[in-house]
Amino acid sequence: MSSTSANQRLQQLGKILEPDLSGAGILASTEHSHDTISQLTPEHPYKICVIGGGSWGTTITKIIAENCLARPRLFRHHVNMWVFEEKINGENLTEIINSRRENVKYLPGVKLPRNIVAVPDLVKTVKDADLIVFNFPHQHLSSILSQLKGHVPPTVRGISCLKGLEVNKDGCKLLSEHISDELGIVCGALSGANLAPEIAREKWSETTIAYNIPQDYRGPGRDIDEVILKATFHRPYFHVNIIDDVAGVSVAGALKNVVALAVGFVDGLGWGDNAKSAIMRVGLLEIIKFSETFFPKSQQSTFTRESAGVADLITTCLGGRNVKVGRYMAETGASAHDAERALLNGQSSQGIVTCKEVHELLTHVGKMEEYPLFAATYQITFGSESIENLPNLLSKNL
């Protein structure tokens, strides 16, 4: 089958599987909606911005910008994307993106819609926004929120694409909660089996958005709800399912990166698919256990039925950044941070930071022994154990 024919078949599949935004299917499950999105007349077109210009941030911005072009009555034309300014061969990255329509450092080879505006100033990026999408390495969150404080009205809504948790020795908080606490806005979460390079090239994928209608919800056409979120993120090649389990989606998105490091370890040693599957099985159990322990309102079905759960775990363990880092460490003997620097072009794998944070929390609350995979991954990542000893470290669970 030719590539052209294959692409045509994929587009047909997307149309078959894509929910009809103007039909009753979506709206029947959305309490705060008009009968059809075509009848929804917003007070003003919603303005959406994205904070983060890495590969995933740029990909999400591309999706949103396409929908803004397709639905000019619902959305403002331009989509601001905050990009950390850096020089590429003497040119500012924001200027390259705006003039050449390409993020040459983090998403090379992908042409971007002309309505994306790369902005190096955080406050200018979010000015007059109705919806802010957060999409950058989570270790920068506190710094970014401190710059945004006082510049974001409480009627703004947020969606976090961040992968991590706000962890200290005293407890654990969702990053969406941290955003809400610091900025005073309602924030949901987006996560799923989403490798940015594939989605950017419009290869079919699915994701999960977790969002709860705010207590101060102002009504259809005046606020962000499930219908608007679907219209914002859903594309023929990027299907969206919306649920209310923000905790489950967030925990799954954070901890799968720790599991992927361990899968990379055994893959780098050439132990085969059976070993990788064993790691994923134990990892899924520990993710669910962690979520139930620290976020008891999370729903187990999120981990088994949603793209944000087991599908994301599998995809990340097959081809994400963290498995590449773990594999490189096993193959070369490099440290975790050296592997990250060698492979990721200045981006973060996230799993290294999350692994350390989770270890500190579980140690402090005396539960580390209940999570042998998380414990072993930390020990190997930070050099106190060998990869070859991993099966023995997991013996309690395997």
Secondary structure, DSSP 8 states (H G I E B T S, - for coil): --HHHHHHHHHHHHHHHS--TTSHHHHHT-TT--S-GGG---SS-B-EEEE--SHHHHHHHHHHHHHHHH-TTTB-S-EEEE----EETTEEHHHHHHHHSSBTTTBTT----TTEEEES-HHHHHTT-SEEEE-S-GGGHHHHHHHHTTSS-TT-EEEE----EEEETTEEEEHHHHHHHHH--EEEEEESS--HHHHHTT--EEEEEE----TT---TTTS--HHHHHHHH-BTTEEEEEES-HHHHHHHHHHHHHHHHHHHHHHHTT--HHHHHHHHHHHHHHHHHHHHHH-TTS-HHHHHHSIIIIIHHHHHHHHSHHHHHHHHHHHH---HHHHHHHHSTT---SHHHHHHHHHHHHHHTT-GGG-HHHHHHHHHHTTSS-GGGHHHHTTTT-
